[in-house]
Amino acid sequence: MRVLHFFKTYWPDTFGGVERTIHAIAKGTAKYGIESDVLSLSKTPLENSVEFDGHMAYKAKLDFEFASTGFSREVFGRFRELSQKADIVHYHFPWPVMDIVHLTVSPGKPTVVTYHSDIVKQKVLLQFYKPLMFRFLYDVDRIVATSPNYLMSSDVLERFKSKTVVIPLGLDEADYPKADNASLARWRGRLPNRFLLFVGVLRYYKGVHILLEAAKRNGLHIVIVGSGPMEAELKQAAGQNLHNVHFLGSLSDNDKIALLELCAAFVFPSPLRSEAFGLSLVEAAMFGKPMISCEIGTGTSYVNLDRVTGFVVPPNDVDALSNAMNSILDDEQKTAALGAAARDRYLACFTAEKMCSQYYSLYRELRGAVAHDF
């Protein structure tokens, strides 16, 4: 069986949360005999159409971007060509151009869309996009929500409950080899013994500004890994006074793994629904770290269970966040118990193997339904 994944961006151009999920599905379903292709946009489509971890990453020419949406004339022809070879077309939402391509170049194959997130930021443009969005979602065969929390809280998914299933995102532990001793020793020398870790792109919805306020109140050491559009503003907000906040910028995977091994706990203060799942929380759970996150009605509260694997606090509440940070670090026995529960939850719910077996079953169901209809 051949599956075509379709999204606006993919490796080697970018490798964010959605891209990592596509990679995990393509890699993990290969053992079931699934051959995967991925089609995305690129400024350099010829150079960046490459084989990646056992599957092909094809590119169409990116013409321009507007409101975080890539546009391409070439993508219509590339989609027609690749979808003809596929047995299943697997869309990754949201990307309005994808909706247009699907409705213009009907693949004539079973279709599934992984619904990664509502459109949150572009509220004005959303009103113009809604008719197209609903027509696209009505037309696909199956929708996948990434958590029961998101399915229950999304007004859009509410319309499509009858054809929506839940398959949580998962990560492969094999992609996270233990950090080498040299890296561990180097970071032990640079950082305090006990610290809370944040990992993520420094965007408006990550809540790092709230984390800085909490760190100012409790004086705990915070390590921030990542770069992004809010980086300069956040560093300016921290100023010279927050000697307990350590901005490390973007790091290699080996260094990030070292910090996940060394940290006492993981803090993820995203206060907006733009944070639809939080793969960084899954990473923390994989490493057996207690977590702090906010209740925003999304997958973050599915990964992190309040007072089981960590603490879930109200969004934008500096006092609650500060108190949760103190609670985790004040009691090492509690920290260990929460971390062990987080590790158990990763193994039970968020492995790539579990996610991929569920997608394989869904692919078989969709293909079987078509064969039965025929």
Disulfide bonds with the S-S distance in Angstrom:
none
